[in-house]
Amino acid sequence: MTAFLEFDHLRVDVPTPMGPRPVLRSVNLAIAAGEAVGLVGESGSGKSLTARSVLGLLPGGATIAGAVRFRGTDIGTLDAAGLRRLRSREVAMVFQDPRATVNPVRTIGDFLTEVLRERGMSRSAALALAGGILADIGVDDVPRRLKQRPYELSGGLLQRVVIAAALAGEPALILADEPTTALDVTTQEEVVAILDEQRRQRGTALLFISHDLELATAVCDRIAVMYAGEIVEILPAKSLHEEARHPYTKALLRARPGSVPPGERLQIVPGTPQSGIEAPPGCVFADRCPVVEADCRTTVPLLVGGVACHLEVP
């Protein structure tokens, strides 16, 4: 597959009282046009920062090594106008909390048509297009919804609106940063089904960030497992359960609900989750790994054959 979006040894350091420290250590991942890739891992692993790096949304004072390339262009070389064009025309992001995404005093219609109006579309045409997208994703009573304000909508309905806004710009890539976190289970399934259906119809690539392995497996073609600022394993979503090789991926699968018979205690991933700043210098999972060896603590394993583990290199 030709890389449509590529993270090439991406490293991001942030300033601390002890000097610059890495939050992303070495992210290597390629996504093809129209492909959906799930990025999974515990909190603090760097998933959201990885997605934000595509839009140049990094913490103040952060320094970057390596590259993020979109359609062959290094994002780090874009000027302000280039970033604005990327964010408004090429890439859309769906954030965790829809209420933090929208302006609470503006109508839903204003929110959905803002980017379209900036492109020169008339208000009536922009409203017609936005209304059509809302109808496509299952929103009822569209004329009334366009006149409402965010506080008048439920969380699930508002997240649909945010997805509609992402689709309205006809992006080539959608970054979905845990878009179902604040929703109940039933609404989660509905929102994910809408996102998956719409991106398939439009041929849009998707980077889907989630803590939920089952959810990511259902919507994605491949799964990338992230720990402490590094991708430790990449494999097809359909074979995640059968072909996982990295000790961390296996531990996540054992810890998921439904992995043990009713009444039995879930297994946990031993130790404390670590960020890129806290992880050891060799394999980032060495402090928590049940099969760790001496070399793991000193030598960084390369991502070879889809897995970054000294014990699994072919």
Secondary structure, 3 states (H helix, E strand, C coil): CCCCEEEEEEEEEECCCCCCEEEEEEEEEEECCCCEEEEECCCCCCHHHHHHHHCCCCCCCCEEEEEEEECCEEHHHCCHHHHHHHHHHHEEEECCCHHHCCCCCCCHHHHHHHHHHHCCCCHHHHHHHHHHHHHHCCCCCHHHHHHCCHHHCCHHHHHHHHHHHHHHCCCCEEEEECCCCCCCHHHHHHHHHHHHHHHHHHCCEEEEEECCHHHHHHHCCEEEEEECCEEEEEEEHHHHHHHCCCHHHHHHHHCCCCCCCCCCCCCCCCCCCCCCCCCCCCCCCHHHCCCCCHHHHCCCCCCECCECCCCCCC
